[in-house]
Amino acid sequence: MIILAAAALAAAAAASPAVKGAAVPQWQDCGDGLQCAKLSVPVDWARPHGPRTEIDLARMPAQDPQHSRGFLVVNTGPASTVQAVRARPEGVSELTRWFDVVLVESRGLGDRGSAAAVRCAVAQPDPLRLVLAPGRAGWRAYARDNAAYDRSCRAAAGPAYDGLTSWQVAHDLDALRAELGEPRLRYFGSSYGAVYGQAYMELFPHRTGRMYLEGGPDHTEPDLAQRLADQARAAERQLFSFRDWCRRHLGCPLGDADTDAVEVYDALTRRTPLHAGPGRTVNSRRLAAAVHAGLAPGRWPELARAMSEAREGDATRLAALASEAAKRASEATKQASEATEPDAEAAKQASEAAKPDAVSAPAPPATVSGAMWCHDFMPAVPAYRRFLAMETHLREVAPRVGWVSGRYEIARCLGMPRKGAPSWPPNVPDPRHGPTVLVGIGRLDTGARPVGHIPGAVVLSHGDGPDAYLLQGVSRLRATCLRTHVHDYLVNGTLPQEGTECPGELTAGMYP
């Protein structure tokens, strides 16, 4: 792998919209049909001559190099983009019909075995703990463990830790654009990659080319309480979408004429605690967390089966769903012994939340992506009593399962230092300077206020959930409504008409 010239990158930070004569990287083969390189960038673009860090790049060459329309930069965040494409190349491989696809990692992440990837010594604690241990003791214990995760990431990253913001990543993208010799950035951003696209649009509007953003949270809502409420409502609507889907599919065990999945959930709530195997029960909080986890569209068949079995007296599958609610699940520590208040009930709740779960998946390697999210979206976490007031409102607007999302969001950043940490807090960009881009919004997305609120965005609504474009490709659903519109825009610049809606291609086939 090669490192791109530092001198060229210094010039890229101040490059004009039309960069002429920039050298295209000399990519080196790195397996799986990819060619790799590294991009050297300043840790802080406000101090371009200060310490530097490296960004991993990988290229999927165009199928017909003679007729390539140029480079399309792709980030699928929040995990490693290169590793994700290595594992499931079909998500983006169709784009090589027209483009040389360049996969770019965000700061602190990297390809397998790469020195650019920051590996934190302490895993981020399982957010489910904060759902199951609602008292102050559980709050404080979780904050301590999350602070330990943050300290380990800061130690592992060194000076580069202070560059973990999308503001910095946007500058990285512009340096890459210049190095590739492109006058404007042509970009595909899914999930957290959409946040990087938002940052680029805000900072470099005149260098923004055709850009498709999908499934990412909106960075234009500065009010945390409003973001949490929007997300809670979206999750609550998801429960009703699940019910409607189940009614339309003959294979769904909750889909007969006399069964309503929402009514089944209400009945299970009244029956809690539910039996979940020898010595295990599911209380109302774990039930809400389990159903919330199962509302990811791809898990609907699993959720239907789990709720059906719980209705018949066995909530084992529901317990498993709750344990998998957090992607960064790790075995909870002994919270009861760490409790600082002589509150017996709080200590009991904390102890229950700390029990190892036999069905929990092993924790994945700890990365710095959690710190990036906190710097971008929550530079300050509300105090315990303030959050309880927010949660009271969440329970009013989303009383069944939506309120759970508030605890998951707060858990991301609880305990991380408020002072001295870099941040790029949510803000409303000036609409006068916003370029026109295409934004995909799934009716099954549960993110707080989708990215369609970006000034200048044209919305393409579809009936699937987040990462729909990528998942449709992996599922070999090539000629879908969504992908056809995305390709027509990226290749020809043709935007869909206002109000265009695509059906749910993924959910349609889950029960033949």
KOLLOPA-254720 format. One line per field, with one value per residue (C-alpha): residue number from 1; y, z, x. Coordinates in Angstrom, 1 decimal. Example, Ala and Ser with C-alpha at 12.3 -4.5 7.8 and 13.67 -1.06 7.14 Angstrom:
2
n = 1, 2
v = -4.5, -1.1
w = 7.8, 7.1
u = 12.3, 13.7
This chain:
512
n = 1, 2, 3, 4, 5, 6, 7, 8, 9, 10, 11, 12, 13, 14, 15, 16, 17, 18, 19, 20, 21, 22, 23, 24, 25, 26, 27, 28, 29, 30, 31, 32, 33, 34, 35, 36, 37, 38, 39, 40, 41, 42, 43, 44, 45, 46, 47, 48, 49, 50, 51, 52, 53, 54, 55, 56, 57, 58, 59, 60, 61, 62, 63, 64, 65, 66, 67, 68, 69, 70, 71, 72, 73, 74, 75, 76, 77, 78, 79, 80, 81, 82, 83, 84, 85, 86, 87, 88, 89, 90, 91, 92, 93, 94, 95, 96, 97, 98, 99, 100, 101, 102, 103, 104, 105, 106, 107, 108, 109, 110, 111, 112, 113, 114, 115, 116, 117, 118, 119, 120, 121, 122, 123, 124, 125, 126, 127, 128, 129, 130, 131, 132, 133, 134, 135, 136, 137, 138, 139, 140, 141, 142, 143, 144, 145, 146, 147, 148, 149, 150, 151, 152, 153, 154, 155, 156, 157, 158, 159, 160, 161, 162, 163, 164, 165, 166, 167, 168, 169, 170, 171, 172, 173, 174, 175, 176, 177, 178, 179, 180, 181, 182, 183, 184, 185, 186, 187, 188, 189, 190, 191, 192, 193, 194, 195, 196, 197, 198, 199, 200, 201, 202, 203, 204, 205, 206, 207, 208, 209, 210, 211, 212, 213, 214, 215, 216, 217, 218, 219, 220, 221, 222, 223, 224, 225, 226, 227, 228, 229, 230, 231, 232, 233, 234, 235, 236, 237, 238, 239, 240, 241, 242, 243, 244, 245, 246, 247, 248, 249, 250, 251, 252, 253, 254, 255, 256, 257, 258, 259, 260, 261, 262, 263, 264, 265, 266, 267, 268, 269, 270, 271, 272, 273, 274, 275, 276, 277, 278, 279, 280, 281, 282, 283, 284, 285, 286, 287, 288, 289, 290, 291, 292, 293, 294, 295, 296, 297, 298, 299, 300, 301, 302, 303, 304, 305, 306, 307, 308, 309, 310, 311, 312, 313, 314, 315, 316, 317, 318, 319, 320, 321, 322, 323, 324, 325, 326, 327, 328, 329, 330, 331, 332, 333, 334, 335, 336, 337, 338, 339, 340, 341, 342, 343, 344, 345, 346, 347, 348, 349, 350, 351, 352, 353, 354, 355, 356, 357, 358, 359, 360, 361, 362, 363, 364, 365, 366, 367, 368, 369, 370, 371, 372, 373, 374, 375, 376, 377, 378, 379, 380, 381, 382, 383, 384, 385, 386, 387, 388, 389, 390, 391, 392, 393, 394, 395, 396, 397, 398, 399, 400, 401, 402, 403, 404, 405, 406, 407, 408, 409, 410, 411, 412, 413, 414, 415, 416, 417, 418, 419, 420, 421, 422, 423, 424, 425, 426, 427, 428, 429, 430, 431, 432, 433, 434, 435, 436, 437, 438, 439, 440, 441, 442, 443, 444, 445, 446, 447, 448, 449, 450, 451, 452, 453, 454, 455, 456, 457, 458, 459, 460, 461, 462, 463, 464, 465, 466, 467, 468, 469, 470, 471, 472, 473, 474, 475, 476, 477, 478, 479, 480, 481, 482, 483, 484, 485, 486, 487, 488, 489, 490, 491, 492, 493, 494, 495, 496, 497, 498, 499, 500, 501, 502, 503, 504, 505, 506, 507, 508, 509, 510, 511, 512
v = 0.0, 3.5, 6.9, 9.8, 12.8, 15.2, 18.2, 17.4, 17.1, 20.4, 22.0, 20.1, 21.8, 25.1, 23.7, 25.6, 23.9, 22.8, 20.9, 20.3, 18.0, 16.2, 12.8, 9.8, 7.4, 4.4, 1.7, -1.6, -4.9, -5.9, -8.9, -9.4, -7.5, -4.3, -1.9, -0.1, 3.1, 5.4, 9.1, 11.2, 14.1, 16.5, 15.5, 19.0, 20.7, 24.0, 23.3, 21.8, 21.7, 19.9, 16.1, 13.8, 10.7, 8.2, 7.2, 3.8, 3.8, 1.0, 1.1, -1.1, -0.5, 0.3, -2.7, -0.8, 1.4, 3.1, 4.4, 5.1, 8.3, 9.1, 8.4, 7.7, 8.0, 5.6, 5.4, 2.9, 3.9, 3.5, 0.4, -0.2, 0.5, -1.5, -4.6, -4.3, -4.3, -7.2, -9.2, -8.2, -6.6, -7.0, -3.9, -1.5, -3.6, -2.6, 1.0, -0.2, -0.4, 3.4, 4.5, 3.7, 3.2, 4.5, 3.2, 5.7, 4.9, 7.4, 8.4, 5.7, 2.9, 0.8, -2.3, -5.7, -5.5, -1.9, 0.4, 3.1, 1.3, 2.4, -0.5, 0.5, -1.7, -1.4, -2.3, 0.1, -1.2, -2.7, 0.1, -2.5, -2.1, 1.5, 0.2, -2.6, -0.6, 2.6, 4.0, 6.4, 3.5, 1.9, 5.4, 6.1, 2.6, 2.8, 6.2, 4.9, 2.0, 4.3, 6.7, 3.8, 3.0, 6.6, 6.8, 3.6, 5.0, 8.3, 6.5, 4.2, 7.1, 9.6, 13.0, 11.7, 11.4, 15.1, 14.8, 12.5, 14.7, 14.8, 18.3, 16.8, 13.9, 16.4, 18.0, 14.5, 14.0, 17.2, 16.3, 13.0, 14.8, 16.9, 14.0, 12.1, 15.1, 15.6, 19.2, 18.1, 15.3, 12.5, 10.7, 7.8, 7.8, 5.3, 5.2, 7.3, 7.9, 10.2, 12.4, 12.9, 13.9, 16.4, 17.9, 18.1, 19.9, 22.4, 23.1, 22.7, 23.5, 24.7, 21.5, 19.1, 17.1, 14.4, 12.9, 10.2, 10.0, 7.2, 6.1, 8.6, 10.7, 14.4, 16.9, 19.9, 19.5, 21.1, 20.3, 17.0, 16.6, 17.0, 14.5, 11.9, 12.5, 12.2, 9.0, 7.6, 8.3, 6.7, 3.5, 3.4, 3.7, 0.8, -1.4, -0.7, -1.2, -4.6, -5.4, -4.4, -6.4, -9.4, -9.2, -9.3, -12.3, -15.8, -17.2, -14.8, -16.5, -13.2, -12.6, -14.4, -12.4, -12.7, -11.6, -8.1, -7.9, -4.6, -6.2, -9.2, -6.9, -5.1, -8.5, -9.6, -6.4, -7.1, -10.6, -9.7, -11.1, -13.8, -17.2, -17.5, -20.8, -22.2, -19.4, -16.6, -14.1, -11.1, -8.1, -5.1, -3.3, -6.3, -6.9, -3.4, -3.7, -7.0, -5.8, -2.6, -4.7, -6.9, -4.0, -3.8, -4.8, -7.8, -9.3, -9.1, -12.9, -13.5, -11.0, -12.5, -16.0, -14.8, -12.9, -15.9, -18.3, -15.8, -15.7, -19.5, -19.2, -19.3, -16.0, -17.5, -16.0, -12.6, -12.7, -13.4, -10.4, -8.1, -9.3, -8.5, -5.0, -3.4, -4.0, -3.4, -5.8, -6.7, -8.5, -6.0, -5.5, -6.0, -2.8, -3.7, -3.6, -0.3, 1.5, 4.6, 5.1, 3.1, 2.4, -1.2, -1.2, 0.6, -1.8, -4.8, -3.4, -2.7, -6.2, -7.8, -5.8, -6.9, -10.6, -12.3, -13.3, -16.8, -15.8, -12.6, -12.5, -11.9, -8.2, -7.0, -5.3, -1.9, 1.0, 4.8, 5.1, 5.8, 8.8, 10.2, 10.0, 11.8, 14.6, 15.1, 14.8, 15.1, 17.1, 17.4, 14.7, 15.8, 15.2, 12.3, 14.3, 16.2, 13.0, 11.6, 14.6, 13.9, 10.3, 11.1, 13.0, 10.1, 7.7, 10.1, 10.2, 6.6, 4.6, 1.0, 0.6, 4.0, 5.4, 2.8, 4.6, 7.5, 5.4, 3.8, 7.3, 8.7, 5.5, 6.3, 9.2, 9.0, 9.4, 10.8, 14.1, 17.3, 19.7, 19.7, 17.2, 18.3, 18.6, 19.4, 19.9, 19.8, 23.0, 24.3, 25.1, 28.2, 27.1, 29.7, 27.8, 24.2, 22.1, 19.8, 16.2, 13.0, 11.6, 8.2, 7.9, 4.6, 4.5, 1.9, 4.0, 4.7, 7.4, 10.8, 13.1, 11.7, 13.5, 14.8, 18.0, 19.1, 22.3, 21.5, 17.8, 15.9, 13.1, 9.6, 7.7, 3.9, 1.2, -0.5, 0.4, 1.8, 0.8, -0.3, 0.3, -1.8, -4.6, -4.8, -5.3, -8.0, -9.7, -9.6, -7.2, -5.2, -3.6, -2.2, 1.2, 2.6, 1.4, 2.5, 6.1, 6.2, 5.1, 7.5, 10.3, 9.4, 8.5, 11.0, 13.7, 12.9, 13.5, 11.8, 13.8, 15.3, 12.8, 9.7, 6.7, 3.2, 0.1, -2.1, -4.6, -6.3, -6.7, -8.0, -11.2, -12.1, -14.5, -16.0
w = 0.0, -0.7, 1.1, -1.0, -1.2, 1.8, -0.4, -2.7, 0.3, 1.8, -1.5, -1.6, 1.6, -0.3, -3.8, -6.2, -7.4, -10.6, -9.7, -12.8, -13.0, -9.7, -9.7, -9.6, -6.9, -8.0, -6.4, -5.3, -5.3, -1.9, -2.5, -3.2, -6.4, -4.6, -5.0, -1.9, -0.8, 2.2, 2.5, 4.8, 6.4, 9.2, 12.6, 12.7, 9.4, 11.3, 11.9, 8.6, 9.5, 12.8, 13.5, 10.8, 10.6, 7.8, 6.1, 4.3, 0.7, -1.5, -5.2, -7.2, -10.8, -13.4, -15.4, -18.6, -17.8, -21.2, -20.5, -16.8, -15.9, -13.1, -9.4, -7.1, -3.4, -1.1, 2.7, 4.3, 8.0, 11.0, 10.8, 8.3, 4.8, 3.2, 5.3, 4.8, 1.0, 1.2, 3.0, 0.7, -2.5, -4.2, -2.3, -4.4, -7.2, -9.7, -9.5, -11.3, -14.5, -14.7, -12.1, -10.5, -7.0, -4.2, -0.7, 2.0, 5.7, 8.3, 10.9, 13.3, 11.2, 8.7, 6.6, 8.2, 9.9, 9.1, 11.4, 10.6, 12.6, 16.3, 18.6, 22.0, 24.9, 26.7, 24.9, 25.0, 27.6, 26.4, 26.2, 27.2, 30.7, 30.8, 29.8, 32.4, 35.3, 35.3, 38.7, 39.5, 40.5, 37.0, 35.4, 37.4, 36.9, 33.1, 33.0, 34.7, 32.3, 29.3, 30.5, 30.7, 27.1, 26.1, 28.0, 26.3, 22.9, 23.7, 24.8, 21.7, 19.2, 20.7, 19.1, 16.3, 18.9, 18.7, 15.0, 15.4, 14.0, 10.7, 10.2, 9.9, 7.8, 5.3, 4.9, 4.3, 1.6, -0.1, 0.0, -1.6, -4.2, -5.1, -5.2, -7.5, -9.9, -9.6, -9.7, -7.6, -5.2, -6.5, -3.3, -2.0, 1.8, 3.6, 7.4, 9.1, 5.8, 5.1, 8.0, 6.3, 3.2, 5.1, 6.6, 3.1, 1.7, 4.5, 4.2, 0.5, -1.3, -4.5, -4.7, -4.1, -7.1, -7.4, -4.0, -2.7, 1.0, 2.7, 6.1, 8.2, 11.1, 10.4, 11.6, 11.2, 14.5, 17.4, 20.1, 21.7, 23.2, 19.8, 18.2, 20.9, 20.5, 16.7, 17.0, 19.6, 17.4, 14.4, 16.5, 17.6, 14.1, 13.2, 15.5, 13.6, 10.3, 11.6, 12.4, 8.9, 7.3, 9.3, 8.3, 4.6, 4.8, 5.2, 6.9, 9.8, 13.0, 14.1, 10.7, 11.0, 10.9, 14.6, 15.6, 15.9, 16.7, 18.7, 20.8, 21.4, 22.6, 24.9, 26.3, 26.9, 28.8, 31.1, 31.7, 32.6, 34.0, 31.3, 31.6, 29.5, 30.5, 33.7, 36.2, 33.6, 33.2, 30.9, 32.7, 31.0, 30.3, 28.7, 26.7, 25.3, 24.6, 22.8, 20.6, 19.9, 18.7, 16.6, 14.7, 12.4, 9.2, 8.5, 11.9, 11.5, 10.9, 14.0, 16.1, 14.9, 15.9, 19.3, 20.1, 19.1, 21.3, 24.2, 23.8, 24.2, 27.4, 26.3, 26.1, 25.5, 22.0, 23.3, 25.9, 23.1, 21.1, 24.0, 24.5, 20.9, 21.0, 21.3, 18.6, 20.9, 23.6, 26.3, 29.5, 32.1, 35.2, 38.8, 39.1, 42.4, 44.2, 42.4, 43.4, 45.3, 46.8, 49.6, 47.5, 47.7, 44.8, 42.6, 43.5, 42.8, 39.4, 38.6, 39.8, 37.6, 34.6, 35.2, 35.0, 32.1, 29.5, 28.1, 24.7, 24.4, 21.3, 21.9, 21.9, 18.7, 18.8, 20.3, 17.9, 18.1, 16.2, 19.4, 20.1, 16.6, 17.1, 20.5, 19.1, 16.2, 17.9, 21.7, 23.0, 26.3, 27.9, 30.0, 33.7, 35.2, 36.4, 33.2, 31.2, 33.4, 32.4, 28.8, 29.2, 30.7, 27.5, 25.4, 27.2, 26.4, 22.7, 22.3, 25.2, 24.0, 22.6, 21.1, 24.5, 24.7, 21.9, 24.2, 26.6, 23.7, 22.4, 25.8, 26.5, 23.5, 25.3, 29.0, 31.0, 28.2, 29.1, 28.2, 28.4, 26.0, 23.5, 19.9, 18.6, 15.5, 17.1, 15.0, 13.3, 10.5, 7.3, 5.3, 2.7, 0.2, -0.4, -0.3, -3.4, -4.7, -3.7, -3.6, -0.2, 0.2, 3.2, 4.1, 5.6, 8.0, 9.1, 12.8, 12.9, 14.4, 11.7, 8.5, 6.4, 4.1, 6.1, 4.5, 2.5, -1.2, -0.8, -3.1, -1.3, -2.7, -0.4, -0.3, 1.7, 3.2, 6.1, 6.4, 4.0, 1.5, -1.6, -0.2, 1.1, -2.2, -4.0, -1.6, -2.1, -5.9, -6.2, -9.0, -11.1, -8.1, -8.2, -5.7, -7.3, -10.8, -9.5, -7.7, -10.8, -13.1, -10.8, -10.2, -13.9, -15.8, -13.2, -13.5, -10.2, -9.5, -9.5, -6.3, -4.3, -5.9, -3.8, -4.2, -2.7, 0.0, -2.1, 0.9, 3.2, 0.3, 0.1, 3.7, 3.9, 0.4
u = 0.0, 1.2, 0.9, -0.2, 2.1, 1.8, 2.6, -0.3, -2.7, -1.6, -2.6, -5.9, -7.1, -7.2, -7.9, -10.1, -13.3, -11.6, -8.4, -6.3, -3.3, -3.8, -2.1, -4.4, -3.2, -1.2, -3.3, -1.9, -3.8, -4.9, -7.2, -10.9, -10.6, -9.7, -6.8, -5.6, -3.8, -3.5, -4.3, -2.2, -4.2, -3.8, -5.2, -6.8, -7.5, -7.5, -3.7, -2.7, 1.0, 0.4, 0.3, -1.0, -3.0, -3.9, -7.1, -7.5, -8.7, -9.8, -10.8, -13.1, -12.1, -14.7, -15.8, -15.0, -12.1, -12.2, -15.7, -15.6, -17.4, -14.9, -14.7, -17.6, -16.5, -18.4, -18.7, -21.1, -20.3, -20.2, -18.1, -15.3, -16.5, -13.7, -14.3, -18.0, -17.6, -15.1, -17.7, -20.7, -19.4, -22.8, -24.0, -22.0, -20.5, -23.1, -21.9, -18.7, -20.7, -20.2, -17.6, -14.4, -15.7, -13.4, -14.1, -13.0, -12.8, -13.6, -11.0, -10.1, -11.5, -9.6, -9.2, -8.4, -5.0, -4.5, -2.5, -5.0, -7.7, -7.8, -8.6, -9.8, -8.7, -12.1, -15.4, -18.3, -20.9, -24.1, -26.8, -29.4, -28.1, -29.4, -32.8, -33.0, -31.5, -33.5, -32.4, -29.6, -27.3, -27.5, -27.0, -23.8, -22.4, -23.0, -21.4, -18.3, -17.9, -18.6, -16.0, -13.5, -14.2, -13.7, -10.4, -9.1, -10.0, -8.3, -5.2, -5.2, -5.8, -3.4, -3.5, -5.8, -8.6, -9.1, -9.9, -12.9, -15.6, -17.4, -16.1, -12.6, -13.9, -15.5, -12.1, -10.6, -13.1, -12.2, -8.5, -9.4, -11.5, -8.5, -6.1, -8.4, -8.5, -12.2, -13.6, -16.6, -17.1, -19.4, -20.5, -22.6, -23.1, -25.2, -25.9, -23.3, -21.7, -24.7, -23.6, -20.2, -22.0, -24.1, -20.9, -19.3, -22.4, -22.2, -18.5, -17.9, -21.2, -19.5, -17.5, -20.5, -21.4, -24.0, -24.5, -26.8, -27.4, -29.4, -30.4, -28.4, -29.5, -30.2, -27.6, -29.9, -31.9, -30.0, -32.6, -31.8, -35.3, -36.9, -34.5, -35.3, -39.1, -38.9, -37.0, -39.4, -42.3, -40.6, -40.0, -43.6, -44.8, -42.6, -44.6, -47.7, -45.9, -44.8, -48.5, -49.6, -46.9, -47.8, -51.4, -50.4, -48.1, -49.7, -46.6, -46.7, -47.8, -49.4, -51.1, -54.5, -57.7, -58.2, -54.7, -53.3, -49.6, -50.1, -52.8, -50.6, -47.8, -50.3, -51.5, -47.9, -47.2, -50.1, -48.9, -45.3, -43.1, -43.1, -41.5, -38.3, -36.8, -35.4, -34.8, -35.4, -38.2, -38.9, -40.2, -41.9, -38.7, -37.0, -40.1, -40.1, -36.4, -36.9, -39.7, -37.8, -34.8, -37.0, -38.5, -35.5, -37.3, -35.0, -35.9, -39.7, -40.1, -38.0, -40.0, -43.3, -42.1, -40.9, -44.1, -46.2, -44.2, -44.4, -48.2, -48.1, -46.1, -42.4, -40.6, -37.1, -36.9, -38.0, -35.2, -32.7, -34.0, -33.6, -30.0, -29.2, -30.6, -27.2, -24.7, -21.8, -23.1, -20.5, -20.9, -22.1, -19.9, -21.1, -23.2, -24.7, -21.3, -20.5, -23.7, -23.0, -26.4, -27.9, -31.0, -31.9, -34.3, -31.8, -29.0, -31.3, -32.1, -28.5, -27.5, -30.2, -29.0, -25.4, -26.1, -24.4, -26.9, -26.5, -27.8, -25.7, -23.4, -19.7, -18.7, -17.2, -13.8, -14.1, -13.7, -13.8, -17.0, -18.9, -16.7, -17.3, -21.1, -20.9, -18.7, -21.1, -24.4, -24.2, -21.3, -23.2, -25.3, -28.3, -28.1, -30.0, -33.0, -33.2, -33.3, -36.0, -38.2, -37.4, -38.2, -41.6, -42.4, -41.1, -43.5, -46.4, -45.7, -44.5, -45.8, -45.2, -41.7, -40.6, -39.5, -36.8, -34.8, -34.2, -32.1, -30.2, -29.3, -28.2, -26.2, -23.9, -22.3, -23.2, -20.0, -17.9, -16.2, -18.1, -15.2, -12.2, -13.7, -14.0, -17.6, -19.5, -22.9, -26.1, -27.0, -29.2, -27.1, -27.8, -30.4, -29.1, -25.9, -27.2, -26.6, -29.3, -28.7, -30.7, -31.8, -33.3, -35.7, -37.2, -40.7, -39.3, -36.3, -36.3, -33.7, -34.5, -35.7, -34.3, -31.8, -34.5, -34.6, -31.3, -31.7, -31.6, -32.4, -34.7, -36.4, -36.8, -39.2, -39.1, -40.8, -37.8, -35.5, -32.0, -29.3, -31.9, -29.8, -27.0, -29.2, -31.1, -27.9, -26.8, -30.1, -29.6, -32.6, -30.9, -33.7, -35.6, -37.4, -35.0, -31.7, -33.0, -33.6, -30.3, -28.4, -30.3, -29.3, -25.6, -25.0, -27.2, -28.1, -31.8, -33.6, -36.9, -40.1, -41.2, -43.3, -41.8, -42.3, -40.8, -42.3, -40.7, -38.7, -36.9, -39.9, -42.1, -40.1, -39.6, -42.6, -43.1
